[in-house]
Amino acid sequence: MDEEFFSPMILIIVLILSALIPMLFILFNYKKCPTDKILIVYGKFGNSNATRYYHGRGVFVIPFLQSYKYLSLNPITIASEIQGMKTIKIIKVDISYKCIVGIGTEPNLMQNAAERLMNLNEQQIIPLAIEIINSQIKQIVLYTSMEDINLDQEKFTNDLIKEVEPNLNSIGLRIINFHLENIKINSQEFIGKEGIVLTSIKGFGRGKVNFSVGGQAIILDAVSNDLNEITDGERVVATKVNKENILVVNKY
């Protein structure tokens, strides 16, 4: 083959490479954001360092000047129990709940998530969220009576969500679902206290006992500590709590 053949071939190869290299450069550095994630791009933007957030679209990431990370939008399930919280009338309660949270796609939530959650995995996010939720629940319970909690648990739950969610928003999370699993008086509080039997307690059976705490009447389930029946109106003293969190009482 002579030189006249090689010249056009070299030219064609150069033209192909000239078109292919930029295309490959763009292809390998164009990052798509799936619908179940947010894309965080950080680094040089113009003359300053910055962080930008994307959801449901793609963006070109400049090599060496910018980096990127994905944050999952998958729901995170949190379950926790808080024991021995004082209410406004000093009575202590235990509350267990289940909460489903997720990173929000609103601009302010994506920004907060980028600042607080970008380098954390799900197992590290959960205790952070629990700390925020538990702190707010304790504050609300402190200014709420047991009667108000029992009277309208739906309202109490909505009040909890209103207080908890803004604090979760501060780290980029939103509440998807919140459910109170159980609210119960901490029976340990009544050991050594006297009460009046409201419904007879047959030997080792269960009945209702009325305790007065801080001027507040609290009616609790109780079981007898022996075979003798304790009838209505008799005075009893709580001696311990059984494994079901029910008070065990003796005649006073």
C-alpha positions in Angstrom: 0.0 0.0 0.0 1.3 3.4 -0.9 1.2 6.7 1.1 -1.9 8.0 -0.8 -4.0 5.2 0.8 -2.8 5.8 4.4 -3.4 9.5 4.4 -7.3 9.3 4.0 -7.4 6.4 6.5 -5.5 8.3 9.1 -7.8 11.3 8.5 -10.9 9.2 9.0 -9.6 7.6 12.2 -8.6 11.1 13.6 -12.2 12.4 12.8 -13.8 9.4 14.4 -11.7 9.7 17.5 -12.3 13.4 17.7 -16.1 12.8 17.8 -15.9 9.7 20.0 -13.7 10.9 22.8 -15.9 13.9 23.8 -19.0 11.6 23.5 -17.4 9.0 25.8 -16.3 11.8 28.2 -19.8 13.1 28.5 -21.3 9.6 28.7 -19.1 8.5 31.6 -19.6 11.7 33.6 -23.3 12.2 33.0 -25.0 11.0 36.2 -28.7 10.0 36.1 -30.7 10.2 39.4 -33.2 7.3 39.8 -36.6 8.1 41.2 -35.8 6.3 44.5 -32.7 8.4 45.2 -31.5 12.0 45.4 -28.2 13.0 43.7 -25.8 15.3 45.6 -23.1 17.0 43.6 -20.5 19.0 45.5 -17.3 20.8 44.5 -16.4 23.7 42.2 -19.3 25.5 40.6 -18.0 28.6 38.9 -15.7 30.5 41.2 -16.8 28.9 44.5 -17.4 25.6 46.2 -21.0 24.6 46.5 -23.4 21.6 46.9 -26.4 21.0 44.6 -29.2 18.5 44.8 -31.1 16.7 42.1 -34.1 14.4 42.0 -35.6 12.7 39.0 -33.1 14.1 36.4 -29.5 13.8 35.3 -26.6 16.2 35.5 -23.0 16.4 34.2 -20.4 16.0 36.9 -17.0 17.6 36.0 -14.2 15.2 36.7 -11.6 16.3 39.3 -13.6 19.4 40.2 -16.8 17.9 41.4 -17.8 14.7 43.2 -21.2 13.1 43.8 -23.1 10.8 46.1 -26.6 9.2 46.1 -28.9 9.2 49.1 -31.7 6.6 49.2 -35.3 7.7 49.5 -36.4 4.2 50.7 -38.5 4.3 53.9 -36.8 3.6 57.2 -38.7 1.9 59.9 -38.0 3.0 63.5 -39.4 1.3 66.6 -38.6 2.4 70.1 -40.0 2.4 73.7 -39.5 5.2 76.2 -39.9 4.2 79.8 -40.6 6.2 83.0 -41.6 9.5 81.4 -43.2 12.0 83.9 -46.5 13.5 83.0 -47.7 16.9 84.2 -49.2 15.2 87.3 -46.0 13.3 88.1 -47.4 9.9 87.0 -44.8 8.0 85.0 -45.7 6.4 81.7 -44.1 4.1 79.2 -44.7 4.7 75.5 -43.8 2.5 72.6 -44.1 3.6 69.0 -43.3 2.7 65.4 -42.4 5.4 62.9 -41.6 5.2 59.2 -39.5 8.1 57.9 -37.7 8.9 54.7 -35.6 11.7 53.1 -37.8 14.4 51.6 -37.4 15.7 48.1 -38.3 19.3 48.9 -35.2 21.6 48.3 -34.7 22.4 51.9 -35.0 18.8 53.0 -32.5 17.7 50.4 -30.1 20.4 51.5 -30.5 19.3 55.2 -30.0 15.7 54.3 -26.9 16.5 52.3 -25.4 18.3 55.3 -26.4 15.8 58.0 -26.9 12.4 56.4 -24.6 12.2 53.3 -22.0 10.1 55.0 -24.3 8.0 57.1 -25.9 4.6 56.3 -29.4 3.5 57.4 -28.1 1.9 60.6 -26.5 5.2 61.6 -29.5 7.3 60.7 -31.9 5.3 62.9 -30.4 6.2 66.3 -30.1 9.8 65.2 -33.8 9.8 64.4 -34.8 8.0 67.6 -32.9 10.5 69.7 -34.8 13.4 68.0 -38.2 11.6 68.3 -37.8 10.5 71.9 -36.6 14.0 73.0 -39.8 15.6 71.6 -42.1 13.0 73.0 -40.6 13.5 76.5 -41.2 17.2 76.2 -44.9 16.8 75.1 -45.6 14.1 77.8 -44.2 16.3 80.5 -46.9 18.9 79.9 -49.7 16.4 79.3 -51.9 14.5 81.9 -52.6 10.7 81.6 -56.3 11.6 81.3 -55.7 13.7 78.2 -53.5 11.0 76.7 -56.2 8.3 77.2 -59.1 10.6 76.3 -58.1 11.1 72.7 -55.1 9.2 71.6 -55.6 10.3 68.0 -55.2 13.9 69.0 -52.2 13.1 71.1 -50.6 11.3 68.2 -51.3 14.3 65.9 -49.8 16.6 68.5 -46.7 14.4 68.6 -46.3 14.5 64.8 -46.6 18.3 64.7 -43.8 18.6 67.3 -41.6 15.8 66.0 -41.6 16.4 62.2 -40.0 19.9 62.2 -37.1 18.5 64.1 -36.7 15.5 61.8 -36.9 18.0 58.9 -33.8 19.6 60.3 -31.8 16.6 59.2 -33.7 16.0 56.0 -36.2 13.5 57.1 -40.0 13.5 56.9 -42.6 11.3 58.6 -44.4 8.8 56.4 -46.3 7.1 59.1 -46.4 7.3 62.9 -48.2 4.8 65.2 -48.4 4.6 68.9 -48.0 0.9 69.8 -48.7 1.2 73.5 -49.2 3.7 76.3 -49.2 2.4 79.8 -48.6 3.7 83.3 -45.3 2.6 84.7 -46.6 0.4 87.6 -43.2 0.5 89.4 -44.2 4.0 90.5 -46.9 2.5 92.8 -44.9 0.0 94.8 -45.4 0.8 98.5 -48.4 3.0 97.8 -51.9 2.4 99.4 -55.0 2.0 97.3 -58.7 1.1 97.6 -60.1 -2.0 95.9 -62.9 -1.1 93.4 -63.6 -4.6 92.2 -63.0 -7.7 94.4 -59.8 -9.6 93.8 -60.2 -13.3 94.3 -57.2 -15.4 95.3 -54.5 -14.7 92.8 -57.1 -13.2 90.6 -57.3 -9.7 89.0 -59.3 -6.6 90.0 -59.2 -2.8 89.9 -57.5 -0.7 92.6 -57.8 3.1 93.0 -54.6 4.9 93.9 -54.4 8.6 94.8 -51.2 10.3 93.5 -50.7 14.0 93.8 -54.5 14.4 94.3 -55.1 12.5 91.1 -57.1 9.2 91.1 -55.4 6.5 89.1 -57.2 3.2 88.5 -54.9 0.2 87.8 -55.2 -3.5 87.3 -53.9 -5.5 90.3 -53.6 -9.1 91.4 -53.7 -10.6 94.8 -50.6 -12.0 96.4 -52.4 -14.8 98.2 -55.5 -17.0 98.1 -57.6 -14.8 100.3 -60.2 -12.6 98.6 -59.9 -8.9 98.8 -63.3 -7.3 98.6 -64.6 -3.9 97.4 -63.6 -1.0 99.6 -60.7 -2.7 101.3 -57.4 -1.0 101.6 -54.3 -2.6 100.0 -50.7 -1.9 99.5 -48.7 -2.6 96.3 -45.7 -4.8 96.9 -44.3 -5.5 93.5 -44.9 -5.7 89.8 -45.2 -9.0 88.0 -43.7 -9.8 84.6 -46.9 -8.5 82.9 -46.4 -5.1 84.5 -49.4 -5.6 86.8 -49.2 -4.6 90.4 -49.3 -7.3 93.0 -51.1 -6.2 96.2 -51.6 -7.4 99.8 -54.3 -6.4 102.3 -53.2 -3.3 104.2 
